[in-house]
Amino acid sequence: MISQKIAVICSQIQPIIMRLSNVVAFGFIITLGVFSSCKKDIADKPAEPAPTPPVKADTLSAAKLKDSTLIYTRDIYLWYKQIPASFNPQTFEDPKGIMTAIRAYSVETGYSTPVDRWSFAMKKTEWNNMSMGISSTSEEDQHDFGLNVFFRADNDLRVRQVEKASPAGLAGIRRGWRITRINGSSNINTANSSLVVKGVYESENSTFTFVKPDGSSVDMTLKAAGYQENPVVLDSVYTEGGKKVGYLVFNSFLGDTAQIYRDLSAVFSRFGEQQVKELIVDLRYNGGGYVNVQEKLANYIINASSNGQIMMQEKFNDKYTSFNNTTLFAKAGNVNATRVSFIVSNLTASASELLINNLRPYMDVRIVGPSKTHGKPVGYFPIPVGDWYVFPVSFRTVNKNGESDYFGGLSLTNQVADGIDKDWGDRNESALGYILNGLKNGNYRTDGTTEASVDPRIESINTGLKGNIFEGTIDSRIRF
């Protein structure tokens, strides 16, 4: 079966090889890395960064690197027909600039502006670290405190997220703590958000004054360092309305996939043992990641009656229809909920939205949070070019009902404020508390009403404080 797929896909790759031969004639050294076994391997295995091509491919001159980037993009980009013949890659500094520029040609019916906000390029070493959830200590790579913040109000800055293994996590800092001083300044307000960005995200060392929930204050100095991210932040079980409710906070579909799979297996084993009948999945800061990690989580959430049904389809441009792929549900675990509630925000993107969209045809899906989701129903995969990977948007994702048009984001069932003054799992946290109370009282409304005011100005400022959240759907099983 796999060999047949390899044969079919290789036949589709041959036109690329022929087109690239013209480039080679002018001295380009381009390595496709898998000409001998080019394939789209859809076996269920942990996603890994694409293998690095032979060293000689990393010696491309700047000019050849840019031209090679455009050659690949003109072939695989979802909107390749709209890139003008006059587009000159040499006018840009590097592949990153080219990927940003081609977004302007992503014209989609029904939208007045280009829909692509995501095509990008990244040095291989940087991508390898990010994709594995590693904050590197290398001087060449970014590393940080593992601390993320949001304003709750004009003068109320809160810790919204802490990575467990990071300097902030090891110091014991928790979500919901208030920050009243950064590097000696108490001028912590929305009008001075640049001070917050510099102190929290752009400094090697910073000193903070935190106010804990009990009102006590503590001063801490943090030094940026490398660490391994842990996407499975929290799992809890509550009893509401006579039912067991499983709650999972899941912050990324990137990382050490083998560990993520082990963690998800343990979580849903506990949910099964406690006979969970309702699910709440918190994706409010999850920007996406690997398609196959999404598949794994979807298979735990879906009910057994939908086993073997269509989960999703990936659809490429008309040159690569042989890459089109249909994924079926393969039920995992023994949790059989008929309803799942998702907590989201405008940072909920890509693979997170894919998960929600894939489940909607089969379950009672409710979406709660301060704002609708980001809006990214498309994806890509890493293409090696020199010492870079380029990621032009290459496929759109479609659920069983053919639903894919959510470039404007997935709409909320109910709007509820982000309770960043509370720690994860706190029953009094706005979004979690709203869902639990609704399940308890039987009045979980689905009429789209607003349960709490959300200040759009604060929301806008907080978007600028989101930190290094990756927004993407990556199918790294594709080799090109």
N, C-alpha and C positions, 0 to 999 in steps of 0.2 A: 504493500500500500504506500509506504513512505517512498520507496524507489520510484513508483509511478508518479507521485507528486513531484519528486525531484526532477524527473525527466520532463514533465510538463512545464515546470517553472523554468528549468534551464533553457528550454526552447524559447521561452519568452525573453530570457536575458540576452540571448544571442544578438538581437538587434542593437542592444546597448554596446556590446563588444564591438560590433561593426562600426557603430558611430564613433566609439572611442578610438578606433584604429586611426581615424583622421587626426585625432589629437596626438596619438603616439608618434605619428609621422612628423609632427612638429616638435618632438622632443619631450613630450609630457611623459612622466613616469607615474602611471596611475595603477594602483593595485586594488582590484575588487576583492581580493582575499579568499574568495570561495569559487573562482571560476571552475575549479576541478570538481566541486560538489555543491554548486549554488543551489539554495533551497530555501523554502519556508518551512521550518520544522515546527509543527504544531503539537509535538508531544508535550505532555504535562510534566514540566521539570522547572526547577527554580531558575528564574531569569538571571542572566549574568550580562555584564557589559560586553559589547561586541569585541572579539579578539583583536589585538593590535596587529596590523598588517606588517609585512617584512620591513626592516629598518629602512631600506632604500626608498620606500614610499614616503617616509617622513622627511626626506631631503628635498621635497619639491620647492622650487623657487617661489617667491611671493606671487609672481604673475601666473605661474602654472597652477598654483594652489587656488587662486581666484577663478581662473577659467574652468578648472576641474569642478569646482563647487557649482558653477552655473550649468555645466553639462549634466551633472546628476539631477539638478533641480529641474531643468527643462524636460527631463524624462519622467520623474516620479511625482512631481508636485501635483496636488489635486487640481489646481487651476492652471496647469502648465500652458494651456492654449492662450492665456491672457497675458503672459509675459511677452512684452514687445521685442521684436528682433533687434531693436536699437539698445536694449539693456546692456550696459557695459560694466562688467564686474571689476574692471581695473580702476574704476573711479572710487572704489571702496577700500578701506584700510585692510580688511581681513574678511574671512567667511562670515563672521558675526554681522558685519555691516551688510553683506549681500543678503543674508537670511532676513534681516530686518526690512530691507528695501523691497524684497519680493512680496511681502505681505500686502502691499498696496494693490496688487493685481488679483486679490481673492474676492472677486465680485460674485455675489450669490444672489439669486433671485429672491426678491422680497426684502432686501436689505439695502439701505441707502449708502452705507459705507462699507469698506472692505471688512470681511469677517475674520480674517486670519490675524490673530494677535500673538502668535506663539512660535512660528518657525524660528529656529535659532541655530547657533553653532557654538561649540565649546571645545577647548583643548581636551585631548583624550585623558590626560591625568586628572583634570578637574572633573570631567564627567564620571570617570571610574570611581572617584571618591563620592561624589554626590549620589550616584545611582546605588551605591552600596550603603548609603546612610552614614558616611564617615565624614566627620569634621576633621580635616587633616591639620597636623602641627607643622607641616612643611611651610617654609617661608614663602614658597611660590603659591600656596593655596590658602583659601580663606579658612579661618577658624574663629571661634567666638566663645561667648559665655554660656550658650545654650539657654538663653533667656529671651523671651518675647513679651512685648507689652502692648497694651491698648489703653486709650482714655475711656473711662466710664462717664466722665463729665469734663468740663473745661479744665478744672483744677484737680482732677482725680485720676491719676495714672496707676494702672493696675498690672500686675503680672498675669498674663493670660496663658502662658505655657512655659514649662521648664522641661528640658531633656534630662532624664534620670541620671545618665552617666556623665553629664556635662559639669563644668565648674559650678554653675548655679544649682544644679540638682544635687551634687555632692555636698554643697553648703547647706542644703536643707530648705532652700527657697521653694515656696509653694504658690500655685495659681491662686489669685485673689488677694495676695498681699499688696498693700498700697506703697508706692514709691514717693517719698516726700523730698528727697534730696539726691542729686546726682553730681558727683565730683565737686562737692561743696556748694552747689547752687540749689536754692529752694524755689527757683523760678520755674516750676514745673507746671506748664499749662499748654493748651492747644496752640496758643499764639507763639510759643517757643518750642515747637516740636522738633526743630533742627537740633537743639541741645539734647533732646531725648535720643534722636537718631545717632548722633555722634557718640554719646555716652554708652548707649546700649549695643549698637550694631557696628560701630566703626572704631572702637578703642581696644587696645591690647590690655589695658588695666583701667578699671573704673571703681569708684567707691559709691556705695548706695546706702541710703537710710530707708529701711522698710518699716511699715507699721503692720503688725500681725492682726488677725481677727480679734484677738483678746485685748487689743489696744496698746500692747507693748511695742516698743521700738527697738530696732537692732541695726547697727552699722556693719556693713560687710564690704570687703574689697575683693573683687573678682579679677582673675587673670585668664585671658583667653587661652584655650587649649583644644586639642583634638579629642574626639570621643565618638562612640558608636551610638547612633540614634536608635530608639526603640519605639516603633509605631504603635504597638499595643500598649496604650497608656494605662487603661483601667478596665476592669470588668467587675460588675456587681450584680447581685440578684435581689430584687425587692418583691414584696407581696402586696398587691393592690387589687381590690375588687375580687378577692378570692383567687387571683391568678398569680403565678410566678412571672416576674418580668425580668428579662435579661438585658443588661445595659453594657455596651461596649464603646469605649473611646478609642478611635483608630485614626491616627494622625498622618499616615502616608502609605502609599502603595509602593514606595521605593524602600531599599534597605537590604539587609541580609535576608534573602527570601527563605532560606532554609530555616532560619530562626523564626521568622514571621509565621511560617507554616506550622512549626511546632507550637508557637504561642496560640495561634488560632485553634488548633486541634485541642489544646488544653482548655481554652475558654469554652468552646462549644461542648466539650465533654462535661465540664462542670454545669453548663446550662442544661444539658440533657439529664444529668444525674438529679438535678433539682426540679426537673419536669417544667421547664420554662415554656410558657404558652404565648407570651408577648415579647417582642424584641424592640429595643431602642438602640440605634447605631448612631453614634456621635461623630460626624464628619465635618464639623464646623470649620476646622482649620486644615483640612486635608485637600491638598492641591492635586492629588493624583499620583501617577506612577505606572507600574507595570500592569499590562492587561491580564496576564495570567495570575497575578495576585488578586486582582478583582474577581477573576473566575473562581478562585479558591474560596473567597469570602461569599460570593453569590451562591455557591453550592452548599455552603453551611446554612445560609439563610432560607433558601427556597424550600417549600414544603414538598414532601415525598410525592404528592399527587402530580407534580410537574416534572418529575424526573424524566429525562430523555427528550423534553421539549426544547424548542429553539431558545437559546439564551440571547444570542447576538449574531450580527454579521459585520464583517469588515469589508468595505467596498473601496477599491482603488480606482484610479483613472482608467480611461478606455484602452490604454496601452497595456495595462497589467491586470486585466480581468481574471487571469489565471491565479492571481494572488488573493482574489476574493475568498473569504473563508466564513463558514458557518460553524458556530460553537453551540453544542447542546448542553443542557444542564445534566450534571452527574451528582445527584444528591449525596452529601457528606454529612456525617453525624446523625443524631436522632432528635433534633429539635424540629418540630413541625408546627410552626406558627403560621397563621393565615394573615396576620397583620404585622407590618414593620413600620416603625416611626423613625425618621431620619432627622437629626438636628444638623442644620446647615447654616451657611453664611455666604457672603459674596466671595469668600476664599475657598469655598467648596467647588472643586473644579475637576474636569477631565475624567480620570478613572473613577472618581467618587460619583460624578454625575452619571457615568456609564453604569455603575452598579445600580443606582436608583432607577434609571431608565430601563434596564434589563429586567428588573423585578416587577415593574408596574403592570405588565399584561397578566401577571399571575397572582398578585397579592394585593391586599388593601394597603397601599403605600401612602403614608402621611409625611408631609415635609414641614418642619417647624424651625423657625429661627428668625434672626433680625432682618434678613434680606434674602431674596431669591439667589440661586447659585450663580456661579461665574459665567457659564455658557460656553462649553467647549465640547462639541460632539464629534471631534476629529482627533486623529492621532498621527504618530510618526515612528520611525525607528532609526537607530544610529547608522550613518553611512560614513565609513572611514575615508578621509581625504587628507593625505599628509599626516601631520600630527594633530589633526582636528577630527571631530565628528560633526557632520552637518545633519540637521533635522528639519527638512522641509515637510510641511504637512502633507501626508501621503494617502490617508484613508479616512473615510467617515464611518462612524459606528451606528448601527441600526438595530432596534429591538425587534421582537417577533411581529409587532404590529406595523413595522416600517417607520416607526417614530424616530426621528433624528434631528429635526429642525428646532434645536433649542440654543441657537447662538445667543439669544437674549437671556438665557438662564432658565432653570426649572422653577416654576412658580410655587409659592408657599401654600400649604393648606391653611396655616395660621401664622401670623407674624408675632413673634415673641422676642423680647430683648435678650441679648447675650449677657448672661449673668456672670460677668467677669469679677464680681466681688466675692464669688464663692469658689471653693475648690471643686475639682472634678468629683462627681458622685454625690454632692451635697443635695439632699432632697429639696432644699430651699433655693437652689439655683434656678433662675427664671425658666429656661427652656426645659430642663429635665423635670423640674417641679410641675410645670404646666401639663406635661404629658402624664406623669404619674398621678396627678390629681384628677385628670380627665378619666384615666382608667379606673381609678378608685371610685369616683362618683358617677361614672357612666355618662358624662357629659362632654366627652372629647369631641368638640365641635369640628365640623369639616366644611364650614361655610365661608372660609377665607377671612374671618373677622380678625381684627387686630386686638391682641390681648395686652399689649404694652407699647408705650410710645418708643419710637426709635428715631433719634436725631440724625437726619441725613448728613448734616455738617460734621458731626463727630464720626459718623461712618466713613466719610470721605477722608478725614484726617487719619483715621486708623488704617485705612488702606495703604497709606504711605508709611505705616509702621509695621507692615506685615512681615518684614524680614525676608529671609532667603527661602520662601516657599516655592517649590517647583510646581508649575502648572502644566501638566501634560499627561497624555496617554501614550505609553511606550510599549510597543510590541517588539521586544528585543530578540524574539525567536525568528524574526525575518532577517535573512542575510541577502545583501544586494551587492 
